[in-house]
Amino acid sequence: MTESIMNTNALPEILLKLITTDKVRVMEIDGEIRLIPLQEPIDYIAKLRGSLAAYPEMSIDKFLARKHADKELDR
C-alpha cells in the first residue's frame, strides 16, 4: 500500500468537479487507487481576527469598549 497527499488542482477536470476540497489523500491498495478528500481544520481564531481586518484603526481596546457600551444599551 502506498499513500500520498496531492493538491486537487492536479486532477483532471471531471474529478475536480466531484471533489470540493483543496487536497486529497491518494491510496493504492491491491491495484485499486482511492482518492479521499481531506478537510482542513477551520481556524476560528484567525477568522475572528479577520473580522476586524477591515477596520485597522480600531484597536482591541476600542473594540472592547464599544462592545461594553453596546451591552449597557441593551439593559
JOJOPE-V283074 format. One record per helix or strand of 3 or more residues. SS is the DSSP state (hx for helix, st for strand). FROM is the first residue (numbers start at 1). TO is the last residue. If there is no record, write none. Layout:
# JOJOPE-V283074
<<SS/FROM/TO> <SS/FROM/TO>>
This chain:
# JOJOPE-V283074
<<st/2/7> <hx/8/10> <hx/13/18> <st/23/29> <st/32/38> <hx/44/51> <hx/60/74>>
